Amino acid sequence: MTKLLIRLFIKNSDKIEDQSVRTSYGILSSIVGIICNLILCAIKITIGLLMNSISVMADAFNNLSDAASSVLSFIGAKLAGRPADKEHPFGHGRIEYITALAVSFLIFQFGFTLLKDSVLKIFNPDQLVVSPVLILILSLSVLVKVWLMLFNRKLGKLINSSMMKATAADSLGDILVTTVTIVSAIIAGVTGWQIDAYMGVLVSVFVIFAGYSIAKETLEPLLGQAVDREMYCKITEMVEGYEGIVGTHDLIIHSYGPSHKMATIHAEVPNDIDFETAHETIDQIERDVLEKMDIFLVIHMDPIEVNDKKVLEKKEMIEGIIASLDSKASIHDFRVVNGEFQINLIFDLVIPFSYTKEEEQKLLSKIIEEVRKRDPRYQCIITLENSYIAEE
């Protein structure tokens, strides 16, 4: 069914990097959600009026609020799909994250409301009315919601959409609540045990946790997250694959929506290379990365020594010392300035974010101590940096 809907309503559905295609997926998800929830709402209101059932009517208005969430997702998808303009040169893709965050707040609100009602019901229990018609209606609702959850989850994974993942989590919460109601009603009818409130507390905790997980996942790209290691390897391997590029460091990626990324990287080039040749290579890399990976890459050139054996020996010495002290640390931008009575070894030292100030100073002291053992004239001038790569 999902594949059929994609084939019928989304043109060029395989080009998921295209923002217009992502927008089409978002619109399809929202419209399907609106239709399903409105149909459920209409059925439950009709039967609720005929049966004079408050519980059925309440569930109907819950579906109505879910339809409103789908409307919110529809608006978010449309706004996120707007092209770049002079005020927003990187487009409006981050609106998708904001929309997912709004949906996560709705999930939070639903979870806390359920928790409050369940706790009140524990202290003020009431008799759960068992009705075959009510169980049939709720079971139908569960089946529709299960399909809706799987539908949004599949679309969310397909285009890596936090908004659709949030919508799927919202549907999962409804499924659990309705299923618990059905199970509690059957148990109450068979045994007389009223466990509805206690089950509600358990489900509410799960729903709140789901809302928290979606909010956390959505906030990370908005706040600026570490570079994914797989993406780091892809970009650095591509850049370092060009002739004249000796190495890379300081890769930073900024996300302006799932389909729009900007990155900066330092590319190391031999210090005796022709400047125009190096600049032409850098321009070519930037164009190729944009074409092949759809990432707007800006490259900073760092000239490094590749021929002076004495400088290379000193660099190898420093790398060996640091490797023996801490395998997680690394260096770049190594330079040597020779003086009459002292030799300055200048480099940047990259350490993980997890280091405390005490650990940083301890490592620096050990490096300086070991280097001075090699030659008292050596003076280390070290600039500390943190790694931008996500730690494993």
N, C-alpha and C positions, 0 to 999 in steps of 0.2 A: 504493500500500500504506500509506504514512504517513497520507494523508488518511483512508483507511478506518479505520485504528486510532484516529485522533483522533475520528472521527465515532462509532465504536462505544463507546469507553471514556471519553470526556471530555464531560461535560455542560456546556453553555454555553461551548464551546471558544473562542469569539471574545472572551470577556470576560477577556482575559489580565491585566488590572490587578487582578482579584480573586485574593486570595491562595489561596483554596480551589481555583480553577481552575489556578493555577500548581502547586499541590501535586499535582493530578491529572496534569498533564503530567510532573512529576518522577517520580511513581510509575509511570506508563506507560513512561517511558524506562528506569527501573531494572528493571522486570519483564521487558521485552523483552530487555534486556542479559543478565539472569540466565538466561533461557530459552535464548537463542542460544548463550551460552558453555557452558552445561551440556550442551546437545545436542552441540556440537563436542567437548567433553571426553569424553563417553560414547563417541562414535564413535571418537575417536583412541585411547582406552584399550583398547577392544575390538580394534581392528585392531593396535594396538601389542602386545597380548598374543598375538594370533594370529601376528604376524610376528616376535615377539621383538625388536622394534625399540625401542631406547632413545630415539632422536631423536623418534619419534612419541609415545612416552610423555611425554617432556619437554615437547613442544608441548601435550599434553593438560593437563598441570598448569599451563601458562601460561594456558590458557583457564579453568582453575579459579580462578586468581588474578584474572583479569578478571571472573569472576562475583562474586568477593568485593568487587571495586571497585564493581560494580553494587549489591551489598547495602549498601555504604557510602553510595552515592548515594540509595538507597531510604530509609535511616535519616535522611539529611540532609534529604530532601524532606519527610518526615513531621514532623521537628522544626521545620523552617523554617515549616511551615504551622500551627503552634500559635498560638492567638490571644494577644493581649496579656494580661498579668496585672499584678499589683501590683509584682512585681519587675522586669518588662520591659514598661513601658507603651507602648513602640513596637513590640511584637511580637518575633518570633524570626527575622525574614527574613535576618539576617546569617549565620545558620547555613549558608545556601546558599553564601555566599562561603567559609566555613570548610571546607565539604565539598569545594568545588572546589579549595581549596588542598591538602587532603589527597590528592586524586586527582593533583594536579600533583606531589606528592612521590613518589607511586607511579611516575609517569612518569619522574621523575628517577632513581629507584632502578633502574628497568628499563633506562634509558639507560646509566647508569654500569656496571651489571652486564654489559650487552652489550659496552660498550667494554673492560672488563677481560678478558672471555672472548675477544674478538676479538684483542686485543693478545697474550694468552698463546698464541693459536692461530697467530699470525704467527711466533712464536719456537719453537713446538712444533707444527708442522703435522701434521695427520692426514688420511687419505684420506677424501674425502666419498663416501659410498655413494649411488649413483644407483639409484633404484627407481621404476618407472612407477606403482606403487601409492602410494608416498610422495608423488610429485609430484601425483597425482590428489587425495589427501587434503589436501595443502597448498593446492592450487588451490581446492578447495571451501571451505576455511577463509578464503582471501582473499576470495572472493565474498560469503560471509556477513559478513565484517568490513567490506567496502566498503559493503554495504547498512546495516549497523549504524552506521557512521561518518556516512553521508549522513542517516540517520534522526535521529541525535542532533544533527547540525549544523543540520538544518532546524528541529527543536524548539527548539534553543538560540537561533537567530536569531528565531524566531517570538515567544518570550517573553523574549528577552534574558537567557538563563540562562548564567552562567559555569560552573555545574556541568555542564551538558550539553555546552558547548563543550569542557570538559576531558575529558569522556568520549569525545567525538568525536576529540580529539587522541590519546587513549590507543589508540583503535581504529586511527588512522592509523599510529601507531608499529608496531602488530602487523602491519598490512598491508605496510609497508615491509620489516620483518624477514622475514616469510614469503616475500614476493616475491623478495627478495634470495637467500633460501635456494633457491628454485625455479630462479632464473636461474643461480646458482652451480653447482647440481647439473647442469643441462643443459650448461653450458659445460664443466664437469669431465668429463662423459660424452662430449662430442663432441671436445674438444681435449686433455683431460687437465690443463688449467690449474686450479690450486687458488686461486681468488680469493675464496673465502668469507670469510676473515678480514679481508681488506682492505675488502671491501664492508661487512662488519659494523661496521668503524670509522667509515665514512662515515655509515651509518644511525644509529649510536649518537650521533654528534654532532648529527644532525638531531633525534633523539628528546629529547636533553638540552635543545636550544634550544626545542623545543615545550613541554617542561615549564617552562622558565624563562618563556616568554611567557605561559602560563596562570597561573603564580604571580604574575607582575607585574600582569597584568590583574585578578587576584582581590584582591591586596593593596591596590590603589589605593583602592577604595571603603572598605576597612577602615581605612586610614590617614587618609582624608579627602582627596578630590581636588578640583581646581579645577572651577568651574562650567562645564559644557559651553556653548559660545557659542550654540548653537541654543536650548538650554533657557533661557539667560539672556535672549535676545531675546523668547522667548514670554512669560516671566513679566513682564519689564519693560514690554513693549508692552501687556499686559493690565492691569497696575496703572496705568500712565500713561494708559490710555484712559478712566478715570473722571473725572468733573467734579470739580474742586478739587484734583487731583493735578498738581503742576507738573513734577515729575521724580522720579527714583529713584537710589539708589546703594547700595553695600555689600550686594549680594545674596549670601547664603551658603546653600548647600544641603547638608544632611546626609542620607546614605542609610542607612536601616535595613533594607535588602533591596531587591531590584529593584522591588518593588511598594509600598514605603512610604518616602516622602521627607518631610522637614521642612525648611522654609526660613525665613530671616529677611531682611527688606529694610527700608531706610530710604526712606520716602516723603516728598517735599518738598511742603509745603502753604503757601499764603500766610499771612504772620504776622498778618493782620487777619481771618482767617476765623473764623466762630463755632465754638468748641471742640466743642460737641455735634454740630454738623453734620459737622465733620471726623471725629469719632469714629464717627459712624454710617456715613460713607462707608468708613472703614477696616474696620469690622466686616463691611460688605457685600462688600468686596473679598476678605477672608479666607474668607468663606463661599463665594463664587463660585469662587475658585481651588481650594478643596478639592473642590467639586462637579465642576468642569470638567476639572481637571488632576490630581486626586487627590494634591494636595500640601498638607500642613498648614503654612500660611503665617502667620508672625507679623510684623506691620508696626509699625515705630517711626516716629512722626511727627516730621519736622524742619521747624519754621516758618522760612520764608525771606522776605526782602524782595522785593516785586514792584512796589511803587509809587514808592519814593523814587528819583528819577532820578539823584541824585548817587551813591548807593550802587550802582545798576545800572551807571553809567558806570565806576566804579572796578572793579567785578567784570569788566566787559567788557575793561577795560585789562589786568587780571591774566591773563585767559584768552588775550588776544592775545599777551602776552609769553611765556606758557608754550607756546603753540602754535608760536611762532617758534623757541623753544629746543628743544622736543622734542614731537613730535606724539603720542607714546605716553602722555604725562602729562595729567592732568586735575585739576580741583578741584571741591569741593563744600563746603557749609556755610560760605558766605562771609558775613562780618559786618564792620561798620566801627564802631570806637569813636573818636569825635572828642575830642581834647584841645586845650588851649590852644597847646601848642608841638609836639605830635606827633599823628599820625593812625594808629591801629593798624588794619592790614588783616589780619583773622584768617580763615584758611581751612585746609581739609585738602587736601593734595596727594597724589594717587594715582599711584604709579609701578609699573612691572613688577617682579616678583621677581628678574629677571635683573640688576638694577642692583647694582653693588658699592658699598661704603661711600664710596669715592672718587668714584664717579659721582654718588651722591646729594648729597654735599657740594658738588661742582662745579656741579650744577644749582641747588641752593639759593643758592649764592653769586651765580650769574648772575642768578637771579630777583630777589634783593635789590638787586643792582647796577642792573639795568634799571629797577626800581620807583623807586629813589632818584633816578634821572636825571629821572623825571617830576616828583617833588616830594621835596625832602630831608626833609620832615616825615613821609613815609610810613615806617612800621615794619611789617615783615612778621612775623606770628606764625604759623608754619606747622607743622602736624602732618602728619608723613609716614605714608602708608598704602601697603600693597601691594594690587594688584588681585587679586580672587578669581576672575577669569575666566580660563579656559584660554587660553594664548597661541597664536596661529596660527602 
